[in-house]
Amino acid sequence: MMKALVWEAARALTLREQAEPEAAANEILVKVGHAGICGSELSGYLGHNALRVPPLIMGHEFAGEIVALGSLVPTIRPDLETGALVTVNPLWYCGDCPACSAGLTQLCGDRRLLGAHRPGAFAEFISVPAKLAHTLPAGMDTVTGALTEPVGCALRIAELAGDVADADCLIIGAGPIGLLSLQMLRLNGAARVFIAEIDPARLAMGIELGGIAIQARETDAVGAVKAATDGAGAVVSVDAVGSALTREQCVAATCASGTLILSGLHEESSVMPVADMIRKEIVAKGSFAYTSANFARALELLGQGAIRLDPWIHEAALSEGGDWFERLLDAPGDVAKVLLAPAL
């Protein structure tokens, strides 16, 4: 038996004893070291996400130690061995469809997400397909390894943004994806990255990571960007929130022929100022998760120390998970990422 944090209904997470999973022939069994709470899981926790159906063990941002190998793993993944520390791409993909063949594995029509379609990592153990495992670089711990998934999301956003060298960019939302995207755009040579946020603590994180802060509760974010760019607007705008207001603000703040990246999923649908987008020839792109190549590159960047969320990472026991979900919904404060650690 093992301990697992089970989502049972809207705003109801319970620590329970569950049967420990077993690794199928093509799978590995991982002892979870750390598992991050994702923004998409917050909407699931509220019952607003059709992808997640209770009862469910959520958790898809994680790293841990391999403790068992399925019978086929020595053949299909001879590089994996018990005792190794790994992180896992939680998006299973078929590898054969047109999207997968094009390298867009996150768009596979048959994709499955750990922590949604099957039990996730808010537990002491998780079984996962061996093909999705990535060995952590020497010296990397599971705190850093568990950040690979959100860093992959930010890497994909920056990839879709294109060439931002010497360009002014805007990010609305200083949650984990916003803060990581800020760093990726700066790594790619952006001249200035404005970051708009209502939470003062998270805005302070954005400043420390090199962003130009806009206190969105007190200042018109669109007006501030326009004023700073002589009326032109941002070459790239990233909505890392996903509300009707932030999507509208991003359109208004984007320059003519600029690029809008839609990443936030707070609201499933909203009215968009399409006429403005047409008249300004704005290119709008959705950014969903990451390709398998993005995931691997994210792990490399973390290993190089090129991107971070410390010192704003908080480790908590599984038993504290419900309290942290509530806090993250309300006022997270100076916490960029909460990692649940079953061993605590």
C-alpha positions, 0 to 999 in steps of 0.5 A: 500500500502507499499514500496518495492524495486523491481528488474526490470532488470540487475542492475536496482532496483527501490523503488515502491509502491506495494499492501501490501500482505495478510496472507493466512490461513496457513501464517503470515504477518510480518512487516520487521525490517531488511533484509540482502543482500545476495551474491546470490542476487548480481548475480541475480541483475546482471542477472546471476542467472536463479533462479530469474526472474524480476520483483521481490522483493528479500530478504530472510535473514530477521527478523521482527514483526508478525502483522497478523495471517492466520485463521489456524495459531492458530491451526497449530502454537499456539506458534505464536502471533501478536507482536512477533519478528521472523526470517523465514527460507526462504526455504519452503520444503514439509516435506514428500519426501525422502530428507525431511524425512532424515532431508535434507529439503534444498534438497527437490525436491519441495523447494521454496525460498522466494525472488525468487519463491515468493516476498521477504523481501526487502519491508515493509511487507512479508507474509510467511508460518507459519511453517517456522517462528522462534521466536527470543530469549528474548532480541534479536533484528531484526538486529541479527535475520536477520543473522540467515540465513547466520549463518545457511549456515556457520553451514552447511559448518562446519557440512559437514567439519566433525571433525576438532579438532586440524586440519588446515583449509583454507577458500578462501573468507572473505565475510559474509559466509567466515567470519561466516564459520571461526567462526564455524570451530574455535568453532568446535576446528580447530587448525588454520583457514587460510583465503585468501582474496584480499580485505584488509578491509575484510581480517582485519575482518578475522584477528579480528575473529581469522583467519590467513590472506593470502593477495591473491592479493600479496601472493600465497595462496596455497604456504602459506598454504603448507609452514605453514603445512610443505607441507601437506596442509589443512585438510579442504578447503572451497571455499566461492567464487565459481570461477574457480581459487578459486576452483582450489586453494582449491584443490591444498591446500587440503591435501591427503585424505582431504575434500573440501567444495564447497559453493561459486556460483560465476560461475555456472560451471568451470573446476576442476583439477579432476586428482589431486583430484583422486590422493590425494583422496580428498573428495569434498562436495557441501554445499547448504544452511542449514537443518531446524535443522541447521537454528534453531541451528544458531538462538541459537548460535546467542542468545548465542553470540557465532558468530557475524558479528558486528561491520561490519554491516551497516543498510540502508534504502530501498531507498539506496538498489540500491547504496549498491548493486553496492558498494558490487559488487565493493569495499564493504570495512569494511562492512560484511553485509548490512541490509536494514531497511524499517523503515529508 
